Amino acid sequence: MTSSSSPSQDTQSLAQKHPAQNHPDGLRADALMEEDVAWSHEIDGERDGDQFDRSERAALRRVAGLSTELEDVTEVEYRQLRLERVVLVGVWTSGTATDADNSLAELAALAETAGALVLDGVIQRRDKPDAATYIGSGKANELRDIVLETGADTVICDGELSPGQLIHLEDVVKVKVIDRTALILDIFAQHAKSREGKAQVALAQMQYMLPRLRGWGQSLSRQMGGGAGGGLATRGPGETKIETDRRRIREKMAKMRREIADMKTGRDIKRQERRRNKVPSVAIAGYTNAGKSSLLNRLTGAGVLVENSLFATLDPTVRRAETPSGRLYTLADTVGFVRHLPHHLVEAFRSTMEEVGDSDLILHVVDGSHPAPEEQLAAVREVVRDVGATKVPEIVVINKADAADPLVLQRLMRNEKRSIAVSARTGQGIAELLALIDVELPHPSVELEALVPYTLGRLVARAHADGEVLSEEHTPEGTLLKVRVHEELAAELAPYVPAPAA
């Protein structure tokens, strides 16, 4: 082939030859390096696809149509795109079919609170859960078909599964399986805000995770043993990777318990200060989403987060309040309870729940509009027994009376002798509740009459703050008080008690 001085002519000669035919390197280099090559319809028109300059060919090029990201969506739609798709499964061992349906409905509410999209829910009637797969091998295969049909990526069981049950059920359904305990722990982990709340949730999660650690492949192989004198360090059975993980979790749990104990000390000091000043305490306890925070806001104006969701607030809130007669007391909002509350959570939140055990009065809030309020009452009282608060007086506060069935309210008030119906949203019954708190709070034990000199006005102020002033009269000699006070203040007022008339 002869040389050509024109790049366009060289291009034509190259196009006419067989693609596999060799040609001088110089001509090929000239053609590739020439940037002003004229476009020819005869030659370039037959090329497939768009032709780019050398810089464009070397640049990164975005391929249209591969991205799954949607641009014009709202925040709620954006979140829904990423929700886990779950199927619920429960085992009905006792009670009525309605009880089983209510339990699965509550599990669905928990799943939605955790950020999941519930696709389906099934219940199986059994005397007891299957030891291997929770619902039995046959039903597990049916559950796998439901998972494939709905496109779910998670199965949630309405109960606490053993490590073996989790593994075997996952082997059958081929998707992630979690139980009710893991779901509640996940919700607590999302909603914990304070340092102590986060530590308590972390401790409960580690307690739950410890017996459920898994390993495969090298995770179950032996580490090097500790050979005598260093050596090759291959003597002895050594320690498996999963054993190392368990040891580290136990070390973290011990550290977490020490931190929680240190934080508990601060709360104990504040509690002791209130006891020293003889300030009565009232604890608000109840089922989750029964309206405890709303009631606290209505009674004290605390401004606590209120949201129509399960476990919206976890951290305890203590606020100062005053009875209609002027007596000061503290009102504490505690963590919400739920049926089958995991034992790990009860242990981890024991320091927080001590607010209930150390209170002088419990306001047991129950949702009057719930389909089964009696079950809520029973579940809360079970946890109250666990924290040792059975001897504390209790007032059952039936909340959401504006949305409740009047017949249900009548039934609850007939069964619960010390109860009152209120609505934290509208304010219905709040005045009556405050008056009832004033009556039920413990009263000072000593009643006396004292003539306090005007120079000791601090004693009169303490009698108003810490006791009950039955009558007060200003005389030329001082302030004549008839009061009920505690023994300490009674001892200070004793020198000013008038002598009995002869």
RAMOHU-V547383 format. One line per field, one symbol per residue. psi: psi as a letter, one per 40 degrees, with the letter a starting at -180 (. if undefined). burial: + if it has 9 or more other C-alpha atoms within 8 Angstrom, else -. A space follows every 10 residues. Layout:
# RAMOHU-V547383
psi: ???
burial: ???
This chain:
# RAMOHU-V547383
psi: hiihehdddd dddddeihde hiiidddddd ddehefhihh dddddeihii hiiddddeih hhhiedhehh dgiidddddd deiihihihi hhdiaidddd dddddddddd dddefihhdi hihhhidiih ddedeidddd ddddddddde fieihhhgih iidddddddd ddefihhiid dddddddddd ehdidddddd dddddddddd eeiiiibede iiihigihfc aefeiidahi dddddddddd dddddddddd dddddddddd ddddddefhi ihhhiiiife fdddddddde fdfihhigih fdhdhihhih ihideehiii hhhiiiiiif hhdddddded ddeedddeie hhhhhihdei dgdddddddd ddddddeffd ehihhhhhif ddeihddddd dddddhdgii hihddeehed dddddddddd ihiidhhihi ghidefdddd dddddeahhd ihhhiddahh hhihiidddd ddedeehiii i.
burial: ------+--+ ++--+----- ------++-+ +--------- --+------- ---------- ---------- -------+-- --++++++++ +++------+ -+++--++++ ++++-++++- +-++----+- -+++++---+ +-++--+--- -+++++++-- +--+++-+++ -++---++++ +++++++++- ++----++++ ++++++++-+ ----+---++ -+-++++--- --+-+--+++ ++-+-+--+- --+--++-++ --++------ ---++---++ ++++++++++ ++++++++-+ ---------+ ++++++--++ +++---++++ ++++++++-- +--+++-+++ -++++++-++ +++++++++- --+--++-++ --+++-+-+- -+-+++++++ +--++--++- -++-----++ ++++--++++ --+++-++-- +--+-+++++ +++---+-++ -++++++++- -+-----+++ ++++++--++ --+---+--- --
